Amino acid sequence: MRINVGTVDRIFRAVFGFALLYLAFLSGLPLFEGALLKYGAAVVGLVMLVTAATRVCPIYSILGLKTCRA
């Protein structure tokens, strides 16, 4: 797959991914005590971190979007 995630998008995804993982496991908020929201946030956070690390977003590929210059 081709790189389709730009630098700003990549930073946003990494920050958002870490924030979701923090909220899911370390925040102690009552909202994240339920299993569905806790593990849902963890899965979305991990997906965001993987797309930030690989710079490839499958949804962008399907839609033909690119946020990078090259």
N, C-alpha and C positions, 0 to 999 in steps of 0.2 A: 504494500500500500504506500501511497505517496504521502509526504508530510503535508498536512493541511491546517496545522494549528500554529499561529503566530506567537511571538514573544509575550505580548500583553495578555492574550488569551491563555497562554500557558501559565503565566504567573497567577492570573485569576483562578484558574482551575486548581493549581497547587494550594493556594491559600484557602479556597472553598473546600477542597478535599480534606485538608488538615483540620479546618474548623468543624466540619461534620464529624470527623472521627473524634475530635475532642468533645463535642457535644454528646455524642453517643456513649462514650466510655468514661470520660473524666469529669464532666460538668456536674453531675449529681442533680440535674434538674428533674423535677417530677414528670415533665413531659416525655422524657426519654427513658422512663422506667419500664414502659411497656415493650415487649419483645418486638412487635411489628415496627414501631417507629425507631427503636434503638438499632436494630439490625438493618432496617431499610436505609437509615442515615449512614450506617457503616458501609453498606454496599455501594451507595452512591458516592461516598467519600473515596472509597478505593478505586472506583471507576474513574473519578476525576483525577486522582493521582496517577493512574496508569496512562490516561490520555495526555496528561502533562509531561510525563516522562518519555513517552514514545513519540509525542507530537503528531499522533494520528487519531482522528476522531471518526469512527465508522458512520455516525449520523451525518457529519459534514460530507463524507464521501458519497453517501446515498443522495443527499440533497445538492451535491455539486458545489459546496461552499468551501472557501479557503480564507483564512485570516492571516496567512503568511505572504511575504512578498515573492519568494522564489517559487 
